[in-house]
Amino acid sequence: MSGNWAWDQVNELAQDRKTHGAMFAPIILGSDKTTVSVETGQNEYYPLYASLGNVQNHVHRAHCDALTAIGFLALPKADKEYGDSAEFHKFWHQLFHMSLEWILQVIFGIGPYIADYSEQSLLTCIVSGWCPKCIAFPFDLDNPWHTTTFHSHDHTEADEYGIIREVLPSTTLFERANIHKLIALNLPHQIIKGTFKDHLIDWVILYIKGEHEGEPYAVNRVIAELDHRIATVAPFAGDDSKGLMKVFLPVITGLVPSQIVHALSAFLEFCYLVWCSNITEDILEAVDNAVEWFHKECQIFQETESKHIKAVKEPWHHSSQNKALGQMLLTNQQLDKISTMQIYLEECGLLQPSSTHSACNTPLSLHSRMTDMMEGDDVESIMHVESHCSTLFIIDKLSVSGYPKTLQLLSVRLIIQDLHIHIRHYLYDQLNPNADVMGMDVDLDLCPQVSPNLIVRLFHLATCLFHAPSDLSGIGGMHHEIIRMTPSWCNSAGHYDCVFIVNDHDLPSVRGLQVAQVQHFLSFRYQGEVYQCALVHWFEKLGDEPCEDTGLWVVQLHKVGHGSQCLCLMSIVHIDTILWAAHLIGVSGHHFTPADLKPENSLAAYSAFYVNKYADHHAHKTAF
């Protein structure tokens, strides 16, 4: 939907004096077939979605039901001997448009209809290959005269415009609606599935096959290595296109030429820029640069779905799965009513606001809630941090049971003999915030003394809350993520997340940050003051600039000592310095990944790691 279209509609409505002062709120429609099971007979559904056209981005991202399923379209079936007949296809098309006419008869003003190309062909009744909007011929789509002339319902009777004559579009009966003007691209679908999954991935595979033409063993080995690298990058393993986008760039590095890596990097930059919650002039300029860069680098190739789950798949799985459509409709109706009642009760003050709708409207409201919690007896169960760029909280309700409480016994249990030394260095930093030398570099005799009987609590779970409106977040743009450290995760190896730690407030991006792996969250009281901190292993950056091919920073574990005495650099930091989670991907290069490598062991298997700025949108703005 363009601003010009909305402006034209408002001008037309303004001709009636009764509408002066009214708000123009068009209905945006969308539809797409989805499969809920490939193992049962009736496994396809055809939901029709609707949303108001004046809903802002932060409401959509907060999952406040701005988009709702208003109906399920029929999917007629026929025996195989008739399934491909012209009569059956004509019947299916006409049934589709008559269904839309019946559903939309109560809608006063129809806005854009979002669909991919196959849906556009069905909606506009055009022959596949023709433009659904203008009268351009398939072999002359760039003709400037044709592209400025829109299809109309009058063209239905003419054969030369690529429109199926026997079927009338659903908007025929609406006086001021023309489906050819209302049709809108499903841009996220086109970018993720169309460009990335259906083209770029296929082009990479084709390049690998062409590079090793006549060597099937080499082709299969490289493709198997690519699959194995993807599988070892938790938690994005699988066939999910959005998840694959986040890790595809580092895993192909070393398997394909740098020019292909550059093309993928330009494409990912474009994706993350256009998905920002607010588009500024600088972002538009960066988008143009990314597109130009992509077209330049992709020359080498010439040489060689969210709502479905909630509205269709989850209701189907919770039904009896026998004639489930009625049960699914009832489930959606009941969920909408519950959501509406929840919002109403929250507005009336009869229900505590939830994080989905209004708990994260402002940092102040969240801060007051945490302050109230900290006034309780279990003050050490709360970890609070306000970073230099946003407000976030690290919270763990209960300390871990089964561990010794005193410093001396805890250090023995954790096999960290110098834990008391790390705490003394940490206390020096806290008690001397303006010192020129960091506590870990200060002579131990100058650091505060601590008792071996100091009570130290251990935590395995932390939650960060911060402002990230471009990611899926609350209505106020607040987003949360969990930082875990546990010696056993799902009865397997330990899980120790990595984080960004603020090192220099004046330097941008990773230049002012350090990457560390959290080993333990700790809390103790010293001289009446409660300290919440984290014991971390440090990483160090390799070079002063990101990798030339991927555009990603490269880090390695910071080790001290030599030979058998070589150990990871470890220290304790205050949680005020923790920004949020960091995602690292091992640098494989031209080397093949060991076949027995598991995701939980990847941080110990590589000597260097990419700092993945494509993990999510706020990482893209941080790790550039």
C-alpha positions in Angstrom: 0.0 0.0 0.0 1.6 3.3 -1.1 1.0 6.7 0.4 -0.4 7.9 -2.9 -3.1 5.2 -2.9 -4.2 6.2 0.7 -4.1 9.9 -0.3 -6.4 9.3 -3.3 -8.9 7.4 -1.2 -9.0 10.2 1.4 -9.5 12.8 -1.4 -12.4 10.8 -2.7 -14.0 10.4 0.8 -13.5 14.1 1.5 -16.0 15.0 -1.3 -18.7 14.0 1.2 -19.0 16.6 4.0 -20.4 13.9 6.3 -17.0 12.2 6.3 -15.0 15.3 7.3 -12.9 14.6 10.4 -13.2 10.8 10.0 -10.2 8.5 9.9 -9.5 6.4 6.8 -8.9 2.8 8.0 -8.6 0.4 5.1 -8.9 -3.4 5.5 -5.7 -5.2 4.4 -6.3 -8.8 3.3 -4.0 -11.7 2.8 -4.2 -15.5 2.1 -1.9 -18.4 1.6 -2.4 -22.1 1.6 -0.7 -24.0 4.4 -0.1 -27.7 5.3 -0.5 -28.9 8.8 0.4 -32.5 8.3 1.9 -34.6 5.5 0.8 -37.9 7.0 -3.0 -37.5 7.0 -5.5 -37.1 4.3 -7.0 -33.7 4.9 -3.8 -31.8 5.5 -4.3 -28.5 3.7 -6.1 -25.3 4.8 -6.6 -22.0 3.1 -6.9 -19.2 5.7 -8.0 -15.6 4.9 -6.4 -12.9 7.1 -7.4 -9.3 7.7 -5.8 -6.4 9.4 -6.4 -2.6 9.7 -4.2 -0.6 7.5 -3.4 2.0 10.1 -1.8 -0.3 12.7 1.7 0.7 13.5 4.7 -1.6 13.4 5.3 -1.9 17.1 1.7 -3.2 17.6 2.2 -5.9 14.9 5.5 -7.0 16.5 4.0 -7.2 20.0 1.5 -9.9 18.8 -1.5 -7.9 19.9 -3.8 -9.7 17.4 -3.7 -6.9 14.8 -3.9 -9.7 12.3 -6.7 -12.1 12.5 -8.1 -15.0 10.5 -11.6 -14.1 9.3 -12.3 -17.3 7.3 -11.1 -20.4 5.7 -11.5 -20.7 1.9 -12.7 -23.9 0.2 -10.2 -26.3 -1.3 -12.2 -28.4 -3.8 -10.8 -31.8 -4.7 -11.3 -34.0 -7.7 -10.3 -37.4 -8.9 -7.0 -37.6 -10.8 -8.6 -37.9 -14.1 -10.4 -34.6 -13.7 -7.9 -32.7 -11.5 -6.0 -31.2 -14.4 -9.1 -30.4 -16.6 -9.9 -26.9 -17.7 -13.4 -27.3 -16.3 -12.2 -28.1 -12.8 -9.7 -25.2 -12.8 -12.4 -22.8 -13.9 -14.7 -24.1 -11.1 -12.0 -23.7 -8.5 -11.2 -20.1 -9.6 -14.8 -19.1 -9.7 -15.5 -20.7 -6.3 -12.5 -18.8 -4.8 -13.8 -15.4 -6.1 -17.4 -16.1 -5.1 -16.2 -17.0 -1.6 -14.4 -13.7 -1.3 -17.4 -11.8 -2.5 -19.6 -13.4 0.2 -17.0 -12.9 3.0 -16.3 -9.3 2.0 -19.9 -8.2 1.5 -19.9 -6.7 5.0 -16.6 -4.7 4.5 -17.1 -1.0 3.6 -13.7 -0.3 2.2 -11.2 -2.8 0.9 -7.5 -2.0 1.1 -4.5 -3.9 -0.2 -4.5 -7.7 -0.6 -1.0 -9.1 0.3 -0.1 -12.3 -1.6 2.8 -14.0 -3.4 2.8 -14.3 -7.2 0.8 -17.6 -7.3 -1.9 -16.0 -5.1 -1.8 -12.8 -7.2 -2.4 -14.8 -10.4 -5.5 -16.5 -8.8 -6.8 -13.2 -7.4 -6.4 -11.2 -10.5 -7.5 -14.0 -12.9 -4.4 -13.6 -15.1 -2.5 -16.3 -16.9 0.7 -17.3 -15.1 3.7 -15.3 -16.4 1.7 -12.1 -16.9 1.8 -9.0 -14.7 -1.1 -8.9 -12.2 -1.1 -5.1 -12.1 -0.4 -3.7 -15.6 -1.0 -4.7 -19.2 2.6 -5.4 -20.0 3.3 -8.5 -22.1 5.3 -11.3 -20.5 8.1 -10.7 -23.0 8.1 -6.9 -22.5 7.6 -6.3 -18.8 9.9 -3.2 -18.7 8.0 -1.3 -21.4 7.3 2.1 -19.8 4.0 2.6 -21.6 2.5 -0.7 -20.5 3.7 -0.5 -16.9 1.8 2.8 -16.3 -1.5 1.3 -17.6 -3.3 -0.7 -14.9 -5.5 -3.7 -15.6 -9.2 -3.1 -15.1 -12.3 -5.2 -15.0 -13.0 -4.2 -18.6 -10.0 -6.1 -19.7 -11.7 -9.4 -18.6 -13.5 -9.6 -21.9 -10.3 -9.0 -24.0 -8.0 -11.9 -24.8 -4.8 -9.9 -25.5 -4.2 -8.8 -21.9 -3.6 -12.3 -20.4 -6.8 -12.4 -18.3 -8.9 -15.5 -18.0 -12.3 -14.5 -19.6 -14.5 -17.1 -17.9 -13.8 -16.0 -14.3 -14.7 -12.7 -12.8 -12.5 -11.2 -10.0 -14.1 -11.0 -6.6 -13.9 -7.2 -6.6 -16.2 -6.9 -9.7 -19.2 -6.2 -7.5 -17.5 -3.5 -5.5 -17.9 -0.1 -7.0 -14.6 1.5 -5.9 -12.4 -1.6 -5.7 -10.0 -2.9 -8.4 -8.1 -6.0 -7.4 -5.3 -5.1 -9.9 -4.6 -1.9 -8.0 -5.1 -3.4 -4.6 -2.7 -6.3 -5.0 0.5 -6.0 -2.9 3.6 -8.0 -2.7 4.3 -10.3 0.2 7.7 -8.9 0.6 9.0 -11.0 3.6 7.9 -14.1 1.8 9.5 -13.0 -1.5 12.8 -12.1 0.3 13.1 -15.2 2.5 11.6 -17.9 0.3 11.8 -16.4 -3.2 15.3 -14.8 -3.1 17.1 -16.7 -0.4 15.7 -20.2 -0.3 14.6 -20.6 -3.9 17.5 -18.8 -5.5 20.6 -18.0 -3.5 20.8 -21.4 -1.8 20.2 -23.1 -5.1 22.8 -21.0 -6.8 25.4 -21.9 -4.1 24.7 -25.6 -4.6 24.8 -25.2 -8.4 28.2 -23.4 -8.1 29.6 -26.2 -6.0 28.4 -28.8 -8.5 29.8 -26.8 -11.4 33.1 -26.3 -9.6 33.5 -30.0 -9.1 31.9 -31.1 -12.4 32.6 -34.8 -13.1 33.6 -35.4 -9.5 30.4 -36.7 -7.7 32.4 -37.7 -4.6 33.8 -34.2 -4.2 30.4 -32.6 -4.8 28.7 -34.8 -2.2 31.6 -34.2 0.3 31.3 -30.4 0.1 27.5 -30.5 0.3 27.7 -32.9 3.3 30.2 -30.5 5.0 27.9 -27.6 4.4 25.0 -29.5 6.0 27.2 -30.6 8.9 28.3 -27.0 9.6 24.7 -25.8 9.7 23.8 -28.7 12.0 26.5 -27.8 14.5 25.4 -24.2 14.9 22.7 -24.4 17.7 19.9 -23.4 17.9 19.4 -22.8 14.2 19.7 -26.3 12.9 17.0 -27.6 10.7 15.1 -26.6 7.5 13.8 -23.2 8.8 14.6 -20.6 6.2 14.7 -17.6 8.7 17.0 -19.5 11.0 19.2 -20.6 8.1 19.6 -17.0 7.0 21.2 -16.1 10.4 24.1 -18.6 10.0 24.4 -19.3 6.3 27.1 -16.6 5.7 29.7 -18.0 8.1 29.1 -21.6 7.3 29.7 -21.2 3.5 33.0 -19.3 4.1 35.9 -21.4 2.8 33.7 -23.6 0.7 32.9 -21.0 -2.0 34.8 -18.1 -3.5 34.9 -14.7 -1.7 32.6 -13.1 -4.3 29.7 -15.4 -3.4 30.3 -14.6 0.3 30.2 -10.9 -0.6 26.9 -11.4 -2.4 25.3 -13.1 0.5 26.6 -10.5 2.9 25.1 -7.7 0.8 21.8 -9.6 0.6 21.7 -10.0 4.4 22.5 -6.3 5.0 19.6 -5.4 2.8 17.2 -7.7 4.7 18.1 -6.4 8.1 17.9 -2.8 7.0 14.5 -3.0 5.4 13.1 -4.9 8.5 14.0 -2.1 10.9 11.0 -0.7 12.8 11.8 2.9 11.7 13.2 3.7 8.2 15.3 6.8 8.1 17.0 8.6 5.2 20.3 7.1 6.3 18.8 3.6 6.2 17.3 4.2 2.8 20.8 5.2 1.5 22.3 2.1 3.1 19.6 0.0 1.4 20.5 1.5 -2.0 24.2 0.8 -1.3 23.4 -2.8 -0.3 21.4 -3.4 -3.5 24.1 -2.0 -5.7 26.7 -4.1 -3.9 24.6 -7.2 -4.3 24.1 -6.7 -8.0 27.8 -6.2 -8.4 28.9 -9.3 -6.5 26.1 -11.7 -7.7 27.5 -11.7 -11.2 29.5 -14.8 -10.2 26.3 -16.8 -10.2 25.6 -16.0 -13.8 29.0 -17.4 -14.6 28.4 -20.8 -13.1 6.1 -18.2 6.6 4.0 -16.8 11.7 0.5 -16.4 11.5 -0.1 -19.8 9.9 1.1 -21.4 13.1 -1.2 -19.6 15.4 -4.3 -19.5 13.3 -4.1 -22.8 11.5 -1.4 -25.3 12.7 -1.8 -25.0 16.5 -5.6 -25.1 16.4 -5.4 -28.1 14.1 -3.0 -30.0 16.4 -5.3 -29.2 19.4 -8.4 -30.5 17.5 -9.6 -34.1 17.1 -8.1 -33.9 13.6 -11.3 -35.4 12.3 -13.4 -32.8 10.3 -11.3 -30.2 12.2 -12.3 -27.0 10.4 -15.3 -26.2 12.7 -13.2 -26.9 15.8 -10.4 -24.6 14.5 -12.8 -21.8 13.8 -14.3 -22.1 17.3 -10.7 -22.2 18.8 -9.8 -19.0 17.0 -13.0 -17.3 18.1 -12.4 -18.2 21.7 -8.8 -17.2 21.7 -9.8 -13.8 20.2 -12.4 -13.3 22.9 -10.0 -14.2 25.7 -7.4 -11.8 24.3 -10.0 -9.0 24.0 -11.2 -9.6 27.6 -7.6 -9.6 28.8 -6.9 -6.2 27.3 -10.2 -4.9 28.7 -9.4 -6.1 32.2 -5.9 -4.7 32.1 -7.2 -1.3 31.0 -9.8 -1.3 33.9 -7.0 -2.1 36.3 -8.6 -5.5 37.2 -5.7 -7.6 35.8 -1.9 -7.3 36.1 -0.6 -6.2 32.7 1.1 -9.0 30.8 4.4 -8.6 29.0 2.7 -9.2 25.7 0.4 -6.2 25.9 1.6 -3.5 28.2 4.1 -4.7 30.8 6.9 -3.3 28.8 5.4 0.0 27.7 8.1 2.0 29.3 11.4 1.2 31.2 10.0 3.3 34.1 7.0 1.0 34.7 9.3 -2.1 34.6 11.8 -0.4 36.8 9.2 0.3 39.5 8.0 -3.3 39.4 11.6 -4.5 39.9 12.1 -2.0 42.7 9.0 -3.3 44.5 10.4 -6.8 44.2 13.8 -5.8 45.6 12.1 -4.4 48.8 11.4 -8.0 49.7 13.5 -10.3 51.9 15.0 -12.3 49.1 16.9 -9.3 47.7 19.8 -11.5 46.4 17.4 -13.3 44.1 17.2 -10.2 41.9 19.9 -9.1 39.6 19.5 -5.6 38.1 21.5 -3.8 35.5 21.2 -0.6 33.5 23.5 -0.5 30.6 25.0 2.5 28.8 22.6 2.3 25.9 19.3 0.8 27.2 17.7 -0.4 30.4 17.8 -4.2 31.0 17.4 -6.6 33.8 19.0 -9.9 34.7 16.7 -11.8 37.0 16.9 -15.2 38.6 14.2 -16.0 41.1 16.1 -18.7 43.0 19.7 -19.5 43.6 20.9 -23.0 42.6 20.5 -25.6 45.3 23.0 -28.4 46.0 26.0 -26.1 46.0 28.1 -25.1 49.1 27.3 -21.6 50.3 30.7 -20.5 51.6 33.4 -19.2 49.3 36.1 -21.8 50.3 33.8 -24.8 49.8 32.3 -23.4 46.6 35.7 -22.9 45.0 36.5 -26.5 45.7 33.1 -27.7 44.2 33.6 -25.5 41.1 37.3 -26.5 40.8 38.3 -22.9 40.7 41.0 -22.6 43.3 41.6 -18.9 42.8 37.9 -17.9 43.0 38.7 -15.8 46.1 41.4 -14.0 44.2 38.9 -13.1 41.4 36.5 -11.8 44.0 39.2 -9.6 45.6 40.2 -8.1 42.2 36.5 -7.6 41.4 35.9 -5.7 44.7 38.9 -3.5 44.0 37.2 -2.4 40.8 33.9 -1.8 42.6 35.5 0.2 45.5 37.8 2.2 43.2 35.7 3.1 40.1 38.0 5.9 39.1 41.2 3.9 39.3 43.5 4.0 36.2 44.3 0.3 36.5 41.9 -2.5 36.3 41.5 -4.8 39.4 42.8 -7.9 37.6 46.1 -6.0 37.0 46.5 -4.7 40.5 48.8 -6.4 43.1 46.7 -8.7 45.2 48.0 -7.0 48.4 46.2 -3.8 47.4 42.8 -5.6 47.0 40.2 -6.0 49.8 40.4 -9.0 52.0 37.5 -11.5 51.9 36.6 -14.2 54.4 36.8 -17.9 53.3 33.3 -18.1 54.9 31.8 -15.4 52.7 28.3 -16.5 51.6 28.2 -16.7 47.9 25.0 -17.7 45.9 25.1 -19.3 42.5 22.7 -18.7 39.7 22.2 -20.7 36.4 19.6 -18.5 34.7 19.4 -14.8 33.8 17.0 -12.7 31.7 17.9 -9.5 29.8 15.2 -7.0 29.0 16.0 -4.1 26.6 14.6 -1.9 23.9 14.7 -3.7 20.5 11.7 -2.5 18.4 12.9 -4.2 15.2 12.7 -7.6 16.8 9.6 -9.4 18.0 8.9 -7.4 21.2 6.3 -5.9 23.5 4.1 -3.1 22.3 6.6 -0.6 23.7 9.5 -2.2 21.8 10.9 -4.1 24.9 12.5 -7.4 24.1 13.8 -10.1 26.4 16.3 -13.0 26.0 17.5 -15.6 28.4 21.2 -16.1 29.2 21.9 -19.6 30.4 24.9 -21.3 32.1 24.4 -24.8 33.4 26.8 -27.8 33.7 24.2 -30.1 32.1 21.7 -29.1 29.5 18.9 -31.6 28.6 20.9 -34.4 30.1 23.8 -33.6 27.8 26.9 -31.4 27.9 27.0 -28.0 29.6 25.4 -24.9 28.2 27.4 -21.6 28.7 26.1 -18.6 26.7 28.3 -15.8 25.4 27.6 -12.1 26.0 28.8 -8.7 25.0 30.4 -6.7 27.8 30.8 -2.9 27.6 34.5 -2.0 27.5 34.6 1.6 26.2 31.4 3.7 26.1 32.9 6.1 23.5 33.7 3.6 20.8 31.0 2.3 18.4 30.0 -1.4 17.8 32.4 -4.2 18.7 35.2 -1.7 19.0 33.8 -0.6 22.4 32.7 -4.1 23.4 34.3 -7.4 24.5 33.0 -10.9 24.0 32.9 -13.3 27.0 31.5 -16.6 27.9 29.6 -16.7 31.2 30.7 -19.5 33.5 28.7 -18.6 36.6 26.3 -15.9 37.9 27.2 -15.0 41.5 25.7 -12.9 44.3 27.3 -12.0 47.7 27.1 -9.3 50.4 30.3 -7.4 51.3 30.3 -4.7 54.0 26.5 -4.4 53.8 26.4 -4.0 50.1 25.0 -6.7 47.7 27.0 -7.4 44.6 25.7 -9.3 41.6 28.4 -10.4 39.2 29.4 -12.9 36.6 32.5 -15.1 36.3 33.5 -15.1 32.6 36.1 -16.4 30.2 37.3 -13.7 27.9 37.7 -13.6 24.1 40.0 -11.3 22.2 39.5 -9.8 18.8 41.7 -10.9 15.9 42.6 -7.7 14.1 41.3 -4.2 14.2 38.7 -4.6 11.5 36.0 -7.2 10.6 36.7 -10.0 8.1 36.9 -8.6 4.6 34.8 -11.4 3.1 32.0 -11.8 5.6 32.0 -8.4 7.3 31.9 -10.2 10.7 34.3 -9.7 13.5 36.5 -12.6 14.4 37.5 -13.5 18.0 39.4 -16.2 19.8 39.7 -17.3 23.4 42.1 -15.1 25.3 44.7 -17.5 26.9 47.5 -16.8 29.2 50.6 -18.9 30.0 52.4 -21.5 27.9 52.2 -25.3 27.4 50.4 -27.2 30.1 50.0 -23.9 32.0 48.1 -22.2 29.2 44.7 -21.3 30.6 41.7 -19.2 29.5 41.8 -15.6 30.9 39.1 -15.5 33.6 37.7 -12.7 35.8 34.6 -11.4 37.5 32.6 -8.5 36.1 29.6 -6.6 37.4 26.4 -7.3 35.6 26.1 -3.5 34.9 28.7 -4.1 32.2 26.7 -6.9 30.4 24.9 -5.7 27.3 23.1 -8.8 26.0 23.8 -12.2 24.5 26.4 -12.7 21.7 26.2 -15.5 19.1 29.5 -17.1 18.0 30.0 -19.4 15.0 33.2 -21.3 14.5 35.5 -20.4 11.7 35.9 -23.5 9.6 37.6 -22.0 6.5 38.8 -24.6 4.0 38.9 -27.3 6.7 36.2 -29.9 7.0 34.3 -30.2 10.3 34.8 -33.4 12.3 31.9 -35.8 11.7 31.3 -36.3 15.5 31.2 -32.6 16.4 28.0 -31.7 18.3 26.5 -28.2 18.7 27.2 -28.2 22.5 30.9 -28.8 21.9 31.4 -26.3 19.1 32.9 -23.5 21.3 35.6 -26.0 22.4 36.3 -27.3 18.9 37.3 -24.1 17.1 40.2 -21.8 17.6 38.5 -18.8 16.1 34.8 -17.6 15.9 32.7 -15.2 13.9 30.7 -12.8 16.0 27.3 -13.3 14.2 25.6 -9.9 13.6 22.8 -11.6 11.8 21.5 -13.5 14.9 18.7 -10.8 15.2 18.2 -7.1 14.5 19.7 -5.7 17.7 22.8 -7.8 17.1 23.0 -6.3 13.6 23.0 -2.9 15.1 25.6 -3.8 17.7 28.2 -6.1 16.1 28.8 -4.1 12.9 
